Each structure stands twice: as C-alpha cells, then as structure tokens.
Amino acid sequence: MTSPLLALPGAVAGDGIDAGVAAHYGSLFGEQRALAAGEGFVDLSHRDVLRVSGPDRLGWLHSITTQYFEGLEPGRWVSALVLSPQGHVEHAFAGVDDGEAFTAHTEPGRAAALIAFLERMRFMMRVEVADVTSELAVAWRPSGGGRYDLVPRDQLASYAEAAGPAAGLWAFEALRIERGEPRLGIDTDERTIPNEVGWLAGEHRWAAVHMDKGCYRGQETVARVHNLGRPPRRLTLLHLDGSENRLPAAGTEVLPEAGGRAVGVVGSSARHHELGPIALALLKRNTDVTAPLVVDGLPAAQEVVVDPEVGLHFRPQR
C-alpha cells in the first residue's frame, strides 16, 4: 500500500518493505525529538491489517497464540505470536478488540500467510478472518507512552491534520531500536524463539507471550528455556562508532574486536538523535556482555536487552 501522506511537504519515501510510507519529512532528528516529547504521529499505513470476527474469536485466539485472549476487554491492545511446534516465531501481530471483532496489524506483506494459518485452524469454530488492509490504515502516536490508531484509509489526510506534526519511519525506528523492541523478519529469523528477543511477559511492555495460560503450539520450548535453561541467543543493543557516515545492512555479521568467528548478526539500525548510530543484533548467548565488537568495520559496544543468564533466575519449587 502506498500512503497518500507521501504527498505531504518534504516527504521522502522509505525503501524495501517500508517503501509505502515516508522515511522522513526533511528533519530526521527534529522528528525524533518531537516524538520523544510526546508530539505528532507516524504513518504506518503500509502495514497489513486483518480482522477476526465471530462469537468464538477470543477463545479461539487464546488457544492458538501465545497471548491471553479470554476475557479481553474492549479497547485494550495486546501483542501475540504464532509459534511453530518447535517454538520458533512464525507470526507476530498487535491488535485490539471492540466487542464484536479483533482487528490486528502485522508486517507489510505478511497478512496473507497469517490468514492462511488462521484459516487452517478454524475447524468448527464460529470465527471469520478477513484481510482489511484496503479499508484500515495504521498510525502511531507517542502520547501516553505510545499507542496505535486504526484509521479508515480514506480519512488518513484528515487524521494527519488533526494529529500532526508528521514524523517519518526513520524517527520511529530509531526510538524503537533504542527501546530494544524487535521487529519480525528484521531482528528475527526462522530460528528465533521468544525468549531470545524479550517477548516474554514481564520483560518489556510489548511482551507477546503470556506466562500463565493453557497450552499452545510451541509452549514447551518457551517454558523449558524460561524455567530451566538459557536462551541460545540474546537480543542486544549495539552502540556503533559514529566516525563514518554509514549504517550496517541487516544480516551483517558481528565479529569480536579481537578477531575470530562471527558471534551474531545485525538486524535493524538507525541514527538516534542522542545516542548516535545504534543497531539491534542477535548474539550468541555466551558472548561476553562487555566484549568490544565490530560490525562492518565499525567498532560497537553492547547494551544488554535480554539477560544471557535469564534461565538461572528461576527455579521451580519442589
């Protein structure tokens, strides 16, 4: 989907899967500062949107995802994952129920696969699943700590007038990376389990895995690593050397400064208005949290997002 807000003054389109919205409107750091101060909005209308309706929708979603949907009150946003039987993250979405339907958004181009999975899991449940990307657009506002809005697509222009000033995706991404919040398909891969990237309840406010609910696909892996083991990898915030005007591409290997084999890969990266160039990376759990690293020739220092010893902090009572 290409946003009509690309017609706003100064708008420069993003690239890749983010090409449908503005990367910035001419002032990257000014837009970041406005968002950090709780002002403005971000156009995320390139994201896919789906709706789940029917009287069984909440109990059904409760049974097949990582989130606690039973009794979900209208108006409360939640995040959820669909895992493989081995516990690997296959889908991620965030949404809200209005008392009649649950409406969610996911990464651009990913709704079709998510809907196909949901359709296979319907069985005899009274639910209906539909792609409503052509009807609804997503926007984000920083007020109240951050909130998503679902906007009728034909009303985006009037929404922008009321919610302005507009900030581009680069500003939004810089603040997301600063928070240590992962993005599906960029900061994750086909082997990622929720424990590695901070998606467990109690770790961060964007948690997508409820730890006190019934069985769901992949739960055994999540519970085993949480209770008894350690995540094989850990999400880390990297502070990159800013002496060169470049950022590492997603998928770039992370190397020890002292030399040797790669210890991980970079996902998202951005220029932050206060921290300078930063990135998220998935590193091997046993990488020393104080070890200096190198990414594409750029020195990098670590800031812990996921504790490599998280499994040691919990032991079941006999």
Buried (B, 14 or more C-beta within 10 A) or exposed (E): BEBBBBEBEEBBBBEEBBEBBBBBBEBBBBBBBBBBEEBBBBBBBBBBBBBBBBEBBBEBBBBBBBBBBEEBEEEEBBBBBBBBEEBBBBBBBBBBBEEEBBBBBBBBEBBEBBBEBBEEBBEEBEBBBBBBBEBBBBBBBBEEEBEBBBBEBEEBEEBBEEBEBBBBBBBBBBBBBBBBBBBBBBBBBEEBBBBBBBBBBEBBEBBBBBBEBEEBBBBBBBBBBBEEBBBBBBBBBBBBBBEEEEBBEBEBBBBBEEEEEEBBBBBBBBBBBEBEBBBBBBBBBEBEEEBEBBBBEBBBBBEEBBBBEBBEEEEEEE
